[in-house]
Amino acid sequence: MTQTGSSRRVDPAGVWVTLRESSLPVRAMLVGVLVNRLGAFLQTFLVLFLTHRGFTEVQAGFALGTYGGGAFLGVIIGGALADRLGPRYATLVSMCGTAGLLVVVLYVRSFPAVIVSVAFAGLVNQFYRPAAATLLSELTPKHQQVMIYAVYRLAINLGTTAAPVAGAVLITVSYDLLFWAQAVAALIYAGIAGLTLPKRPVHGKAADVDARGRRGYVALLADGRYLLYLLAILVNSLVYIQYVATLPLTMQDLGFATIWYAVLVSLNGFIVITCELFVTKFVQRLPLRVIIVTGFSLLGGGLAMYALPFGLWIFVVGTLVWTLAEIIGGPTMMSYAGLVAPPGLRGRYIGAMQTMFSLGAAIGPAVGVAVYQWIGLNAWWVFGLACAAAIVFGLGGMRRPEPEPAESAR
């Protein structure tokens, strides 16, 4: 994006320029995230693994929910660790701990032990997320952060897309191999972090307090404008997740074959992976509020199209519209927290934002399906109106980031 004042710099900041100008720790972090996501098998295959071991489907489902609960808390704790320990040590704790806990999950036999080990695995595994985003924010000039977060999203999306296929192949050999492969991937990431990431945060010994002396998450909760932005993120996530919750039910009720739903989901993934970096090259020059308003508007408009009685093609068009929202708004939404956070609280600001994404994804399916069962296709109009509310929250909560120091924009 363009900076103002003496730090203003006109730079196209395409993906190759951004990566070439990025520091070694930033590039290493991106590689580490990709490796970690390529080996992220536990959540995807946990239910199958536990039923294979002889546990009931109800027990397996409960264990998966426990993993999700641990992951939710892990992001919050990870934000504090990123501020206190720095991204390097927070990542080491996360990845080394994850590797050890995966072995525990593999070999414990009693159901209570499974629940405890799975909960801690979900908790510790998520410590790295605020750490990774914090490091990208700290070591990347502000005018390149939207693009670097687009690359970060690409690494996550590539890994998330490929991991289920790789996991299915490993299962044909052994479930043990599946767990050991994820543990090795975590240790590789830990090795990358240990060798390349700075030992201390860029903000050095900056205290995790705000200008009025409030510490940690208390300081964040006192930032009323940022809380409004978090509310916008929560609504966005709650609405976005309807593509895996309410959309398949809608298409089924309208008589469309399941393959068409699969095609729409695949279309979304293909466009995001292949087009987001190209679109970000141009989008990053726009004001933050313009990007967010555009993203929320396209998301709400695309989902609302599903309520129109125009057959299968309207589902294709609607999916294209909200996919455009994702590739326009996604990198900016991820980068905003780091751009406006006080230096000593950057991990917590980023962790809080990531928590809102996770919370929306967790409660969104139940809320969306309940609304759909209540009012049918009109639910999609409700989802569109929810995005309009998110625009109001976003505009009220967003503020202009502080100008980038001239020496950091070399």
Secondary structure, DSSP 4 states (H G I P E B T S, - for coil): ----GGG-------HHHHHHHS-HHHHHHHHHHHHHHHT--HHHHHHHHHHHTT--HHHHHHHHHHHHHHHHHHHHHHHHHHHHH-HHHHHHHHHHHHHHHHHHHHH--SHHHHHHHHHHHHHHHTTHHHHHHHHHHHHS-GGGHHHHHHHHHHHHHHHHHHHHHHHHHHHTT-HHHHHHHHHHHHHHHHHHHHHHS-SS-TTTT--SB-TTS-BHHHHHHT-HHHHHHHHHHHHHHHHHTHHHHHHHHHHHHTT--HHHHHHHHHHHHHHHHHHHHHHHHHHTTS-HHHHHHHHHHHHHHHHHGGGSSS-HHHHHHHHHHHHHHHHHHHHHHHHHHHHHS-GGGHHHHHHHHHHHHHHHHHHHHHHHHHHHHHHGGGHHHHHHHHHHHHHHHHHHH--PPPPPPGGGG-
